[in-house]
Each structure stands twice: as C-alpha cells, then as structure tokens.
Amino acid sequence: RMPGEAHPAFGVGGLVIGGGLLGFLQKGSKGSLIGGSVLGAGFLGAGLLINKGEGFYGHSLASVSALSLMGMFGSKFMKSRAIFPAGLYTILGVASLAYHGKKANEWKE
C-alpha cells in the first residue's frame, strides 16, 4: 500500500458531500443532498478500501463514482455552460477518473 493514495478519494468525497449540502441549504434541493451524500459516500468508501490495502477495489469504486459524477454534471454543464457547480464537478470527475482509473490498473497488475 502506498501512503496517500486514498487522499484524493477522501478529498473528492468531502467536496461532493459539501456541494450537495450547499445545494440543499441554498436552493432547498433534496436531489443535491441525496445525490451528494450517495456519491460522496462512494468516494469515502473507496478511500477506506484503499487504506485497508484493497487498492484495486477502492480505486475501482472511486472510478465508478467519478464516472457517475461526470455523467450527472457533464450533461448539465453542456446545457448551462455554468462553471459552478456543473463545470467544477465535471472537471473534478474527469480528474478523479483519470487518477483512480490509472491506480486501479496498477493494482490489477
């Protein structure tokens, strides 16, 4: 296990949960709260798996969560062109997928 490999998963998880909470508090969006909680939990769970030495499964779960994040916000960004939150979360999803996909592949070998 490499030290620090789980940090990106924990960081993105916190940002996604925080964004969902912010969407709920500012706009009353229950969808933001639920979506942010579910996706954030996926990233946090991935971080826990990585810390336990289950790197392949943890990075794979984070990759699936990142793909979901990209799918949800990518389409919103294409329609709205709004940098926040759609653009930010789309970029976060792309970066997270690139990192965790690479790491899952490394653990697989």
N, C-alpha and C positions, 0 to 999 in steps of 0.2 A: 504494500500500500504506500502510495506517495503522499507525503504530508501536503495538505492544502488542496487536494483535488476536489474536495466537497465544497469548498468555499463558494465557487460560482453557483452551485445549486442552491445553497442556503441564501446567498445574496439575491438571486432572482426570485426565489420563493418569497422572501420578505418583501421585495418590491411589488410582486404581483398581489400578495395579500393586502399590502398597504394601499395599492391602487384601487383594489376592489372596495376597501373600506372608505377610501376617499370618494369614490363614485357614489357610494351609498349615502355618505354624510352630505355631500354637496347637492346631489340630484335626487336622492331617495331611491336610487336604482338597486332593487333587490337582486337583479341579474348580475350586476357588478359585484355585489357582496358574495353571492353564491359562486359565481364563476371564478372570482379572485381567490376565494377560500379553497375551492376544489383544485384549481391549477397550482396554487401556492403550496397546498398540501402535497401535491405530486412532486414538486421540486424539493420540498423539505424531506419527504420520504426518500427521495433519491439521494440526498445528502447523507442521510442516516445510513442507507445501504452502503454507500461509498466508504463512510467512516468505519463500517463493520468489516471492510475487506471484500465486500461484494461489488467490486468495481464495475464489472460488466453489467450486472442487473441495475445498479444505481445509475450509471451513465445512460443505459438504455431507457430507463424510466424518465430521466431528465430529458432525453431526446424526444420521447413521445410527448411529454409536457410542452416542450419548446415548439414542436410541430403544431400542437393544438393552439398555443399562444399565437403563432404565426398565422394560422388559419383564421382564427377569430378576428384578430386585429388587422391582418393584411387586407382582407376584403373591406373592412371599414375605412382603412387608410386610402385604398384605391378610390372609394366613393367620395370621401370627405376631404382628402389631402390635409387633414388636420395633423399637425406634428404631435400634439398631446391630446389624448393619450395614444391614439391609434399608431402614429408613426414611431413613437418611442417604443411601444411594446412590440411592434413588428420587428424593429431593429434588434431589440433585446432577444426576441425569439430566434432570429436568424443567427445572431452571435452565439446564443446558447446551444442551438442545434449544431453549429459548426464545432464548438468545443466538445460537447458531450458525445456527439457522433464520432469524432476522432478518438476520444478517450475510450469509448465502448469498443471500438475496433482494436485499439491497443490491448485492452484487457482480454479480448477474444483470442488473440494470438498466443 
